[in-house]
Amino acid sequence: MRLSSAAAFCAALLMASPAFADSRVFIFASQPDGYGIDECLANGASCGATAARMYCESRQFTQASAYHRLAPEDVTGAIPASTTVRPGDNYIAITCQR
């Protein structure tokens, strides 16, 4: 009897689905600000970690799990039609999680 209740408990734990974090990828044009933050984000350097985290927090997410440069052809169709795309524009993707 004791073995069957332990087995039932283990089965219940294994069947419980884990909670998945809500995540979202934000894509925006890199705009040099003179501080070099755009290059830190674009290159995935550790100096961009704080900027990426602050970006996510400003949108009610708790952390930035990734940030890097995207080529313009990687975001085809994801840029609003009202956005002016200039040759040489760099795009940055920040993945935020709750």
N, C-alpha and C positions, 0 to 999 in steps of 0.2 A: 504494500500500500504506500509506504513511504517513497519507494522508488518511482512509482507512477506519478505521484504529485511532484516530485523533483523533475521528472521528465516533462510533465505538462508545463511546469514553470519555465524550463529551458526552451521548450518549443514556443511558448508565448513570447519570450525575449527575442528569439530568432525571427519570429514573424512580424515583430513590431518594425515598422518602416522608420528609417532615420529621417529627421527633419532636414530638408534641403534649404540651404541659404538662398535667399533671393539675390540675384545678381543682374547687373545691367552694364552694357558697354556704351560709353559716351564717346562720340567721335566729333572732333572739332579741328578747325584750322589752327595750325601753330602760328602764333603772332609774336615775333621777337619783341621783347619788352625792355631790352637793355640789361636785364639781370641774369640772363642765361637760363632761366627756368624752362623755357621752351626746349632748349637743347637737352637739358637733364631729363625731361619727360620723353622727348623723342628718342633719345638713345637708351632709355631704360636704366639710366645711371642712378646710383643710390641717392644722389642729390635731388632727384625728382620725387622721392618717396613722400616727403612731407607735402609737397605741392599736390600730388595725386590724392593723398589722404584728405587734405583740406578741401579739394574739389569734391570728393565723395561726400564728406561730412556736410558740405553746403547744400547737398541734395538729399539729405536725411539718410545716408548710408553710413555704415560704421567703419569700413575700411576699403582700401584700394588693393586689389589682389594682383593687378598687372597694369602696366602702362608702357606704350611703345609707339614708334612712328609707323604710319601706314602710307603706302603709295596711293596716289589719287585713283588709280584703277582698282584698288582694293575696296573702295567705298562707292563704286558706281551704283547709282540708284538709291543710295542712302543719304545723299546730300539733298536738302530741299531745293526745288527748282529756283527759288528766289536767291540762292547763294551764288555769288559770283566766284567762279573757279578760275584762278589765274595760273598760267604755266609756272611751274616751280613751287607752287604751294605745297606745304607739308601738312600732313594730317596726323593727329595724335589720337590714340584710343586709350581710354582709361576704363578698366573693369572695376566696378564698385560692387560691394557685397553688404548685405544687412546682417 
